Amino acid sequence: MSTSTLTERYVHEVVRRLPADQRDDIAEELRATIADTVEGRNPADPKSVEREVLSEMGDPVRYAARYADRPLALIGPDLYPSYIRLLVTLLATVLPAITVGLMLLEVMDTDDLGAAIGTGIGTLLTVGSQMIAVVTVLFAVAERRLRHNKGSAAGPAAWTPDDLPEVRQADRGGATAAVAAAVWDALLIGLIVWQHTAKPYRADGARGNGEPIEVLDPGLWSGWIWPVLAGLAGLVAVELGRVAARGWTVRLAAWYALAQATFTLSLAWVLHQQMFFNPAFLADVKTLWTTPGPVYNGAALIVLVMGASAVVKTFRAARG
């Protein structure tokens, strides 16, 4: 029993929306169902019959909902897949672009990174909620009109196998990259804790007695270091979840965005407030650190941009 590329594309679109522990069994079951249905029609042209069978099965998003036991009733089964696709696209691409743009404008106008971070958080909450509300209302209205005109033969735009995206080649390096990212974040956690306990730097210049001190500001342990560590721990957990799920899912991407936001916003604030390095360490290396203000603010801005870019890439990967 062979399955064609078209069938594999359909199966991929269904199972990638299911829990990882169900994917292999359901994929085999779905391939067998499609192949049996095609063979049962005694096709003279298997390709055409296969396309016909997949068309009858319908949108893979809706088909996946049957296995996941999550009826698509918020908007309606005909429009819900399009609703989710549009919403994810807007939240993963347009919203971050607007947020970063407004933050950059705020920095250029006021030279106040703290105000820019506040603007970014406010934009994420207000514009994000407005996007969700507007899209939901529009699709709800479209659903009412669709139900009103249900007797017409046309109905909504029909899904066809031509809408199936190409299946990406198995990314054997994906698991390796996820493990490497988890190890890197775990090493950062370990390094932060180690420099706090071991005090590896000896301040000979300012102290004159070679006393061991921390590189990072000890005052961080009374507050801001904890959300930084929590964000890193969350990133480690998400990357390991990515390995277990064999790739990104929308749910994992959402958890990644939360962990990345916790880490990025906290670190950016620490940098902006110039609380990152131990003052004793800076005093000892002052010949190498003559303009801390611009360096701190520039580093904070880079951290924010890189964090937003990572979240966007993650959501794109989750959408396949």
GIPESUL-V39405 format. One line per field, one symbol per residue. ss: DSSP state (~ for helix, > for strand, _ for the rest). A space follows every 10 residues. Layout:
BEGIN
ss=???
END
This chain:
BEGIN
ss=____~~~~~~ ~~~~~____~ ~~~~~~~~~~ ~~~~~~~~~~ _____~~~~~ ~~~~~~~__~ ~~~~~~~~__ _________~ ~~~~~~~~~~ ~~~~~~~~~~ ~~~~~~~~~~ __~~~~~~~~ ~~~~~~~~~~ ~~~~~~~~~~ ~~~~~~~~__ __________ ~~~_______ _~~~~~~~~~ ~~~~~~~~~~ ~~~~~~~~__ >>>_______ >>>__>_~~~ ~~_~~~~~~~ ~~~~~~~~~~ ~~~~~____~ ~~~~~~~~~~ ~~~~~~~~~~ ~~____>_~~ ~~~~_~~~__ _~~~~~~~~~ ~~~~~~~~~~ ~~~~~~~~~_
END
